Amino acid sequence: MSLLRSHRNSGTIPQASGAAAAALKARAAAWEVPLVETPEALSLFVWGCELRLVPDSDAVRIELSAPEARLIGSLQDSATELFAEAGLEVSWDRVDAGALAPGLSLMRVVSAKQRSPGFIRVRLSGPDAARFGIGSLHFRLLLPPAGRAPVWPRIGATGRTEWPGGADALHRPVYTVADQGGDWLDFDIYRHDGSPTCDWALSGPEGAEVGIIGPGGGWCPEAGRLHLLGDETALPAITRMLELAGGKATAHVRAAWPDMGPLAADPRVTRCDDLLAALAGLDLAPGAFVWFAGEAGQARQARQHLLARGVDRKAFTAAAYWG
């Protein structure tokens, strides 16, 4: 818990130390993140940040610390929300009311081209591009409704992020950074019917302004052996993790050969038609990590299978990418 946290903010909740502590404990349990209790304070640790409750005579002090300014904003947003759900109002020492939502960067579309039969590659450009895809694999793309000027989420007076609704509501899918350099980044969109993002990418969006928020979603797991399993929607993330993990990783992918690109010739990669069967056939030696992503029902079955085999919850990820 000794990570460098050079950015800070604080606030108070009057006469509510017991209720605030209960709310924080419930959130730590829901998120499955560390919670440390001492006679002096109660601390939750998440995203490399600390949310610390310090009881006072007639109030409870909230102290936030993080390695990045955007994470302070995200932690303030989450703290305001979780205490509000418990009927508690935080009075923050500092709120950047009116500023763009924490982690939000505005970018320009450089190109949107067919990369393979099943994928469209999009390149975005902007001064903040370099911070995406470092330490976390994913970001959230924010697209305004067709024909409307974008209304971006901003920090409200309470510290909560206020998102546009109604006719200005944003489409907010999650994507993986495929490549980046200098002031640009690339990502791949799986092409399928009924996708607002596909429709946007095929509409000639070059020059348009979009928002991306993050990065988030974790990094390549550190393990003695990494087993990756996923369908077409997980192909960009699997490709990136194979680059990061080197020889420690193997992958089972359910995707068409033309869409697999360099992975089609990668000896670490096996194309399969049944991801759950491939999962059942894995030799899960101690120190291994399993990463599974795809349709929601299959992700649930993968989670149940791994737990039934006695795999620790911290030794696998089973993520629903669609459905």
Secondary structure by P-SEA (a helix, b strand, c coil): ccccccccccccccccaaaaaaaaaaaaaaabbbbbbcccbbbbbcccccbbbbbcccbbbbbbbcccaaaaaaaaaaaaaaaaaacccccccccccccccccbbbbbbcccccccccbbbbbbbccccccccccccbbbbbbccccccbbbbbbccccbbbbbccccccbbbbbccccccccbbbbbbbcccccaaaaaaacccccbbbbbccccccccccccbbbbbbcccaaaaaaaaaaaacccccccccccccccccccccccccccccaaaaaaaccccccbbbbbbccaaaaaaaaaaaaaaccccccbbbbbccc
